[in-house]
């Protein structure tokens, strides 16, 4: 299975998981809180639906060898979705996301390897695997925002975790907030399971990770890989932290939650 194949398969799994839940939600539930603090469930689905529509337009433009839709087009999509009622957002998400994933699934092997997609916000076009992985990051995390409203022990799928984990290193300089450390610095040895990995989390300005793990770190963090993805995306609050998550040394989970407030 190629990188693009694995990403597209993970997108399908995430979609089908939500597609089994969303049609069962009542109007009251759609108006209820989600894992995204400032959005109700329908607003999370609106964000996912508008994102699917924009992503599909961008992918189709690449296939047609024409310029990708720009910000003016994105804003008109956002405005239309924001104006929808809650039930319309839920139904619209299912259709828009299915349409996007079907387009990804329709790509033949050569196209999956050779096509480059201009996303409109990256320095240069990216390959299909990278474009799909960016969408997977959005879909997997916001899927969790929906599912956690009904299951406080909700987790990310193994397929999404495996695809998202390697790319987090390049994002920490953006999502980490070193000002929350109040001038403190430190190196934490992080060990994940499922999949297993060991790396150094460097708390400073900027926040970063690498594989140069010191023999005597300032602290340790041991956790499932999916919990690491949720931690750095601001989704590992006390109610949603597995018992397998442990810390030692100078840096505890409260500090790490402050450094990674979410996005």
C-alpha positions as CSV (number, residue, x, y, z in Angstrom):
1,X,0.0,0.0,0.0
2,X,1.4,3.4,-1.0
3,X,1.4,6.4,1.3
4,X,-1.5,7.9,-0.7
5,X,-3.4,4.6,-0.5
6,X,-3.0,4.4,3.3
7,X,-4.2,8.0,3.8
8,X,-7.2,7.5,1.6
9,X,-8.1,4.3,3.4
10,X,-7.9,6.2,6.7
11,X,-10.1,9.0,5.4
12,X,-12.7,6.4,4.5
13,X,-12.6,4.8,7.9
14,X,-13.0,8.2,9.6
15,X,-15.9,9.1,7.4
16,X,-17.8,5.8,7.8
17,X,-17.4,6.0,11.6
18,X,-19.1,9.4,11.6
19,X,-21.6,8.4,9.0
20,X,-22.9,5.8,11.4
21,X,-23.4,8.3,14.2
22,X,-24.5,11.6,12.6
23,X,-27.8,10.4,11.2
24,X,-28.8,9.3,14.7
25,X,-28.3,12.7,16.3
26,X,-31.4,14.6,17.5
27,X,-31.8,18.3,16.9
28,X,-31.1,18.8,20.7
29,X,-27.9,16.8,20.4
30,X,-26.7,18.8,17.4
31,X,-27.2,22.0,19.5
32,X,-25.2,20.4,22.4
33,X,-21.5,20.8,23.3
34,X,-18.7,19.1,21.4
35,X,-15.1,18.5,22.2
36,X,-14.3,21.9,20.5
37,X,-15.0,24.3,23.3
38,X,-16.4,27.1,21.3
39,X,-18.6,25.0,18.9
40,X,-21.7,23.0,19.2
41,X,-21.9,19.7,17.4
42,X,-23.5,21.2,14.3
43,X,-20.8,23.8,14.0
44,X,-18.1,21.1,14.1
45,X,-20.0,19.3,11.3
46,X,-20.3,22.6,9.4
47,X,-16.5,23.1,9.7
48,X,-15.9,19.6,8.4
49,X,-18.5,19.9,5.6
50,X,-17.2,23.3,4.3
51,X,-13.6,21.9,4.5
52,X,-14.7,18.9,2.5
53,X,-16.3,21.1,-0.2
54,X,-13.2,23.3,-0.4
55,X,-10.8,20.3,-0.5
56,X,-12.8,18.6,-3.2
57,X,-12.7,21.8,-5.3
58,X,-9.0,22.1,-4.8
59,X,-8.4,18.4,-5.7
60,X,-10.6,18.7,-8.8
61,X,-8.8,21.8,-10.0
62,X,-5.5,19.9,-9.8
63,X,-7.0,17.0,-11.8
64,X,-8.3,19.5,-14.4
65,X,-4.9,21.4,-14.5
66,X,-6.5,24.7,-13.7
67,X,-5.9,27.2,-10.9
68,X,-7.2,26.2,-7.5
69,X,-10.1,28.2,-6.0
70,X,-8.8,31.1,-3.9
71,X,-9.8,32.7,-0.6
72,X,-12.8,34.6,-2.1
73,X,-14.2,31.2,-3.0
74,X,-13.5,29.7,0.4
75,X,-15.2,32.6,2.1
76,X,-18.4,32.2,0.1
77,X,-18.4,28.5,1.0
78,X,-17.9,29.3,4.7
79,X,-20.7,31.9,4.6
80,X,-23.1,29.5,3.1
81,X,-22.4,26.8,5.6
82,X,-22.5,29.2,8.5
83,X,-26.0,30.2,7.4
84,X,-27.3,26.7,7.4
85,X,-29.6,25.3,10.1
86,X,-28.2,22.6,12.3
87,X,-29.8,19.6,10.6
88,X,-28.8,21.0,7.2
89,X,-25.2,21.1,8.4
90,X,-25.3,17.5,9.5
91,X,-26.8,16.2,6.3
92,X,-24.6,18.5,4.2
93,X,-21.4,17.2,5.9
94,X,-22.3,13.6,5.1
95,X,-22.8,14.4,1.4
96,X,-19.8,16.7,1.0
97,X,-17.4,14.4,2.8
98,X,-18.6,11.4,0.9
99,X,-18.1,13.3,-2.3
100,X,-14.5,14.3,-1.4
101,X,-13.5,10.7,-0.4
102,X,-15.1,9.2,-3.5
103,X,-13.0,11.6,-5.6
104,X,-9.8,10.5,-3.7
105,X,-10.8,6.8,-4.1
106,X,-11.4,7.3,-7.9
107,X,-7.7,8.3,-8.4
108,X,-5.7,5.6,-10.2
109,X,-2.4,4.4,-9.0
110,X,-0.4,6.7,-11.3
111,X,-2.4,9.7,-10.4
112,X,-2.0,9.0,-6.7
113,X,1.8,9.0,-7.1
114,X,2.3,11.8,-9.6
115,X,-0.4,14.4,-9.1
116,X,0.4,17.6,-7.1
117,X,-2.2,19.7,-5.5
118,X,-2.1,23.5,-5.0
119,X,-3.7,24.0,-1.6
120,X,-3.5,27.7,-1.7
121,X,-1.7,28.2,1.6
122,X,1.4,26.1,1.2
123,X,4.7,27.4,-0.4
124,X,4.3,24.9,-3.3
125,X,1.9,22.2,-4.5
126,X,2.0,19.0,-2.5
127,X,1.5,15.4,-3.5
128,X,-1.8,13.4,-3.0
129,X,-0.6,11.8,0.2
130,X,0.2,15.2,1.8
131,X,-3.0,16.8,0.7
132,X,-5.0,13.9,2.0
133,X,-3.1,13.8,5.3
134,X,-3.9,17.5,5.9
135,X,-7.6,16.7,5.4
136,X,-7.2,13.6,7.6
137,X,-5.8,15.7,10.4
138,X,-8.9,17.9,10.3
139,X,-11.4,15.0,9.9
140,X,-9.9,12.7,12.6
141,X,-9.6,15.4,15.3
142,X,-13.0,16.9,14.7
143,X,-14.5,13.5,14.4
144,X,-13.2,13.0,18.0
145,X,-14.8,16.3,18.9
146,X,-18.2,14.9,17.9
147,X,-17.8,11.4,19.3
148,X,-16.4,12.5,22.7
149,X,-19.8,14.3,23.3
150,X,-21.2,10.8,23.8
151,X,-18.1,8.8,25.0
152,X,-15.6,10.5,27.2
153,X,-13.2,7.7,26.5
154,X,-13.2,8.2,22.7
155,X,-9.9,7.7,21.0
156,X,-8.5,8.2,17.5
157,X,-8.4,5.3,15.1
158,X,-5.2,3.3,14.7
159,X,-5.2,4.1,11.0
160,X,-5.4,7.9,11.6
161,X,-2.9,7.8,14.4
162,X,-0.4,6.0,12.2
163,X,-0.7,8.6,9.4
164,X,-0.7,11.7,11.6
165,X,2.0,10.8,14.1
166,X,5.1,11.3,11.8
167,X,3.9,14.8,10.6
168,X,3.5,16.3,14.1
169,X,7.1,17.1,14.4
170,X,6.9,19.8,11.8
171,X,3.8,21.3,13.4
172,X,5.0,21.8,17.0
173,X,6.7,25.1,16.3
174,X,3.2,26.4,15.2
175,X,1.0,24.7,17.7
176,X,3.2,24.8,20.8
177,X,3.0,27.9,23.0
178,X,6.4,28.4,24.8
179,X,5.1,31.5,26.5
180,X,3.0,29.2,28.7
181,X,6.3,27.9,30.2
182,X,7.0,31.2,32.0
183,X,10.7,31.0,31.0
184,X,11.2,27.4,32.0
185,X,12.9,24.9,29.7
186,X,13.4,21.2,29.7
187,X,13.7,18.0,27.7
188,X,11.1,15.3,28.1
189,X,11.7,11.7,26.9
190,X,8.4,10.7,25.2
191,X,7.7,7.0,24.6
192,X,4.5,6.0,22.7
193,X,2.8,2.7,22.1
194,X,0.7,1.5,19.1
195,X,2.9,2.4,17.3
196,X,6.0,2.4,19.4
197,X,8.4,5.3,19.2
198,X,10.8,7.2,21.4
199,X,11.8,10.8,20.9
200,X,12.8,14.0,22.8
201,X,10.3,16.8,23.4
202,X,12.2,20.0,23.8
203,X,10.3,22.6,25.8
204,X,11.7,26.0,24.9
205,X,11.2,28.7,22.2
206,X,10.4,27.1,19.9
207,X,8.8,23.8,21.1
208,X,10.3,21.0,19.1
209,X,10.9,17.2,18.9
210,X,13.9,15.2,17.7
211,X,15.4,11.7,18.2
212,X,18.5,12.9,20.2
213,X,17.1,11.6,23.5
214,X,19.4,12.5,26.5
215,X,20.4,9.8,28.9
216,X,19.1,11.9,31.8
217,X,16.1,13.9,30.6
218,X,14.3,16.4,32.8
219,X,11.1,14.3,32.7
220,X,9.4,11.4,30.9
221,X,6.1,11.0,29.3
222,X,4.7,7.5,28.4
223,X,1.4,7.2,26.5
224,X,-0.4,5.6,23.6
225,X,0.4,7.3,20.3
226,X,-3.2,8.4,19.8
227,X,-3.1,10.1,23.2
228,X,0.1,12.0,22.1
229,X,-1.7,13.2,18.9
230,X,-4.6,14.4,21.1
231,X,-2.3,16.0,23.7
232,X,-0.6,18.2,21.1
233,X,-3.9,19.1,19.5
234,X,-5.4,20.2,22.9
235,X,-7.7,17.1,23.3
236,X,-6.2,15.3,26.3
237,X,-8.1,16.9,29.2
238,X,-8.3,15.1,32.6
239,X,-11.6,13.5,31.7
240,X,-10.2,12.2,28.4
241,X,-6.8,10.9,29.6
242,X,-6.2,7.1,29.5
243,X,-4.9,5.5,32.6
244,X,-1.8,4.4,30.6
245,X,-0.5,8.0,30.4
246,X,2.2,8.6,33.0
247,X,4.7,11.3,33.6
248,X,7.8,11.6,35.8
249,X,10.2,14.4,36.6
250,X,9.9,18.1,36.3
251,X,7.1,18.3,33.7
252,X,3.6,17.1,34.3
253,X,0.5,16.9,32.2
254,X,-0.9,20.2,33.4
255,X,2.2,22.0,32.0
256,X,2.0,20.1,28.7
257,X,-1.7,20.8,28.4
258,X,-0.9,24.5,28.8
259,X,1.8,24.4,26.2
260,X,-0.5,22.6,23.7
261,X,-3.9,24.4,24.1
262,X,-5.3,23.1,20.9
263,X,-6.3,24.1,17.4
